[in-house]
Amino acid sequence: MKQHLKHPIFKIIAKVATQLNVDAYVIGGFVRDIFLNRPSKDVDIVVLGNGPDFATAVAIEINVQVNVFKSFGTAMLRFQDLEVEFVGARKESYRIDSRKPIVEDGTLQDDQKRRDFTINAMAISLNEANYGDLLDPFEGIKHLEEKIMITPLNPDETFSDDPLRMMRAIRFATQLDFKISAEALNAIKTNKKRISIVSKERITDELNKIILSPVPSIGFKYLFDTGLLKEIFPQMCDLYGVDIIDGKGHKDNFYHTLEVLDNICHATPDLWIRWAAILHDIAKPATKRFEKNHGWTFHGHEDKGARMVPKIFAQLKLPLNEKMKLVQKLVLLHLRPIVLAQDVVTDSAVRRLLFEAGEDAEALMQLCHADVTTKNEYKKKKYRSNFELVQQKLKDVEERDQIRNWQPPISGQDIMDAFAIKAGKEVGIIKNQIREAILEGEIKNDRQEAIKLMIKLGEAQNLSLVNSIN
């Protein structure tokens, strides 16, 4: 293992450990990632003694600042490209109503027992007597090779003590493409209600990491099958299932959503476009109707879904800012390119889509491509071919008419100055008619043409031109 400790920080820690006669070990994710051949910039050091005091001695040795977190008994410093956190070895016990442990000093074995998974409980010695030796009491290496998530102790105890570990199990399984052991899965099912004592922010942080994984559906299937999803995001569970009337069924919108989410991951790493994929059909359960002549319909699900987005973001403690507005816009517009692709694409329809989508037109097209989940290869090819035509049309119209991020060539103030009138209904009518004329292609997106139309529209409202504008 010594070859994996080439970074100078490890020799420095070993030197300080010898000086202070204190045992020190690298533990956790950094050790795990050595065997996974994954780069890691976060190093956890556990010492058999006072973690902050040891960290302070290391900081003096390398002349860097140390941040001490007394209430947590930890300290952190940065050295070159690494962030190094120090903690004293400890054992923990928990109260039933809190995931904050009662902490006591402990041995290395005590510290390894309290770790969430065997693959995160491995340690490497930084001590003179056995520098570089791997200490793996729970067969973490074996479980890495078998690609399985197992807890060091009884999983019921592990997950009941700290219910966030249930989310972490699913997150690691998704990121690493590992299985979760049958015992651990059963323990998650048993303890799912315990997730209520964890803050929404911590839960959503883990959820976002699942969404940012290469194949997020792995995690969502685990969340759904264990019942955790019902506890943290019940609206998504409502998508599950198929109703059949008169022999007519609809697709399972839960599994369709997971397909769309996996599809969008091939196109973009953007978390918020991935959230739009998750929420694009979120209102289908609320808008589902069976009509004798048409079968199952979901009329208006895009509009209702867009209105649900702020409530869901607030519920999950996601940001209620421009990120939320992007998701809301994509949910609202996600059917528009599909409709265009099924029909003759007019310049007017493309202008309107560009006007409404603005700088998010590419993201919208990515979502629409991802939304094609039919198993019929002919249909899939046809849809995607039509989308290419729509995309080219968007590009052509934008180059010609410059509608994206459109600002009206004439402002309300221009209209008020020209006719010497105050803000009111007349100003709004003229502005809207000019906008409609541009979107319909009746006039160019040009100030001079807009001025001519403004004068004509003003005269129709019996307004007299008082001041000329340029």
C-alpha positions, -999 to +999 in steps of 0.1 A: +000+000+000+030+023+004+030+032-033-004+048-028+009+071-001+033+091-023+018+125-015+041+143+010+013+149+035+014+112+046+051+113+056+045+145+074+015+130+094+037+099+101+065+122+114+041+141+137+026+108+149+061+096+159+069+129+177+037+128+197+037+091+202+001+089+188-012+063+163-027+077+130-045+061+101-059+071+067-095+058+067-127+059+046-133+071+011-097+079+002-087+042+010-118+029-009-110+050-040-074+037-041-088+003-050-115+017-073-088+037-092-108+069-086-090+102-079-098+116-044-089+150-030-105+144+005-084+126+031-098+115+065-073+109+092-083+091+125-059+093+154-059+075+188-061+107+207-072+143+203-079+150+166-078+188+166-046+189+187-029+165+163-042+185+133-027+217+149+007+200+153+006+190+116-004+225+105+026+240+124+049+215+108+038+225+072+030+261+081-007+262+070-039+273+088-061+248+105-098+251+111-110+235+143-146+225+148-148+220+186-184+209+188-177+180+163-142+172+177-127+176+142-102+198+124-094+204+088-065+218+068-056+222+031-022+212+019-013+214-018-042+197-037-057+179-007-083+187+020-074+168+051-098+162+080-087+149+114-108+132+141-100+112+172-110+075+171-144+072+188-173+049+195-209+062+192-243+055+207-276+070+195-309+082+210-340+070+192-351+106+182-318+119+169-291+109+144-265+129+164-244+104+183-233+104+219-195+102+214-168+086+235-131+080+229-125+046+213-100+023+196-094+021+159-117-010+159-144+010+176-141+037+149-142+012+120-173-004+135-192+029+134-185+034+097-215+031+073-202+004+050-174-021+049-159-005+018-156+027+039-142+011+070-108+002+056-077+020+071-040+023+062-015+027+090+007+058+090+027+045+120+064+038+120+060+001+130+036-008+102+035+021+078+014+014+047-003-017+061-040-022+052-064-028+082-096-044+068-115-061+096-148-063+077-136-076+043-140-043+025-116-054-002-137-086-008-169-066-010-153-041-034-144-070-057-179-084-053-194-050-059-217-052-030-228-027-002-227-043+032-227-027+067-200-035+093-226-042+120-262-054+118-278-031+091-309-026+113-287-010+139-266+009+113-296+024+096-317+030+127-288+049+144-282+072+114-310+069+088-291+091+063-270+060+057-300+044+039-297+072+013-259+069+012-262+031+006-284+038-025-262+067-036-230+046-035-247+017-052-258+041-080-225+059-084-204+027-083-229+004-100-228-019-069-256-041-055-270-036-020-270-068+001-304-084+008-300-079+045-293-042+040-322-038+016-346-054+041-332-031+069-339-001+047-375-013+042-378-018+080-363+016+089-377+038+061-399+059+084-367+068+104-357+090+075-381+116+089-355+126+116-330+136+089-331+172+076-346+177+041-313+194+030-292+163+038-317+140+021-319+162-010-281+164-012-279+126-014-308+126-039-290+151-062-259+129-061-280+100-073-294+122-101-259+132-111-248+095-114-242+080-148-274+058-146-297+075-120-325+050-125-305+024-105-309+046-074-346+055-081-355+018-084-339+011-050-356+042-035-390+030-049-386-007-040-375+000-004-403+025+002-379+054+008-391+073-022-427+074-008-413+090+024-391+117+007-408+124-027-444+109-028-454+128-059-430+107-079-445+074-066-479+086-078-466+081-114-464+043-108-488+018-122-511+012-152-549+015-153-569-005-179-604+003-190-621-014-220-589-032-226-570+001-231-540+008-208-515+037-207-477+034-202-463+032-167-453+069-162-429+061-133-407+038-154-411+061-185-398+089-163-368+068-153-361+061-190-363+098-199-339+106-169-313+080-181-317+093-217-310+129-207-279+118-189-263+109-223-269+145-234-261+167-204-245+166-169-267+196-159-285+187-126-315+210-134-322+197-169-321+162-152-346+175-127-368+187-156-367+151-169-379+138-135-407+164-133-418+166-170-448+143-165-453+148-127-489+161-132-501+131-153-517+113-123-537+145-116-548+150-152-554+114-162-588+108-178-604+080-198-624+091-228-645+066-247-633+077-282-597+086-273-587+063-245-564+077-218-556+114-219-535+137-198-547+171-211-529+200-196-504+180-176-476+202-188-493+234-175-503+218-142-469+202-139-452+236-143-474+249-115-464+220-092-426+227-096-423+255-070-441+235-044-420+204-050-388+225-049-399+241-016-408+207-002-373+193-011-355+224-001-342+229-036-334+265-047-363+287-055-344+308-080-335+308-117-328+270-114-363+264-104-376+287-132-356+267-158-372+235-146-406+251-146-401+264-182-389+231-195-418+212-179-443+238-194-428+236-229-418+200-232-447+190-255-442+219-279-413+206-300-431+172-301-462+189-316-441+208-341-423+175-351-456+159-358-469+187-381-457+210-408-432+233-391-442+270-398-419+299-392-445+314-369-446+284-346-408+283-345-406+320-336-431+315-308-411+286-294-379+305-296-396+335-279-408+314-250-378+291-247-352+318-251-317+307-242-330+274-230-341+262-264-312+236-266-321+222-232-357+219-243-347+200-274-325+177-253-355+169-230-377+162-261-352+138-275-349+121-242-387+118-240-389+095-269-390+061-252-411+040-276-398+005-282-410+008-318-377+015-337-395+029-367-414+054-346-383+063-326-363+069-358-392+090-373-396+111-341-359+118-339-356+126-376-384+151-372-367+166-342-336+172-363-358+191-388-373+212-359-338+219-345-325+230-379-356+253-383-350+268-349-314+276-360-325+291-393-352+312-379-330+324-351-302+335-375-327+354-396-351+369-371-330+370-338-360+361-317-341+342-289-338+364-257-360+388-276-364+424-264-392+443-281-379+469-306-403+494-291-408+499-253-438+511-234-420+543-228-415+549-265-453+545-271-461+569-242-436+595-255-449+592-291-486+597-283-481+618-251-502+593-230-498+578-196-493+541-188-525+522-194-544+497-215-537+515-248-499+510-243-503+473-235-525+467-266-500+483-289-470+465-274-488+431-277-499+437-313-464+447-323-450+415-307-477+393-324-469+409-358-432+401-353-439+365-342-463+359-371-438+373-395-460+402-406-431+426-399-394+421-393-379+422-358-367+457-367-372+491-349-382+511-379-408+486-391-421+485-355-424+523-354-445+523-386-468+497-371-470+516-338-482+548-356-508+528-375-521+510-344-522+543-325-543+559-352-567+529-350-572+538-313-577+575-321-543+585-307-524+613-323-487+612-329-473+641-308-435+633-308-415+614-334-391+587-321-361+572-339 
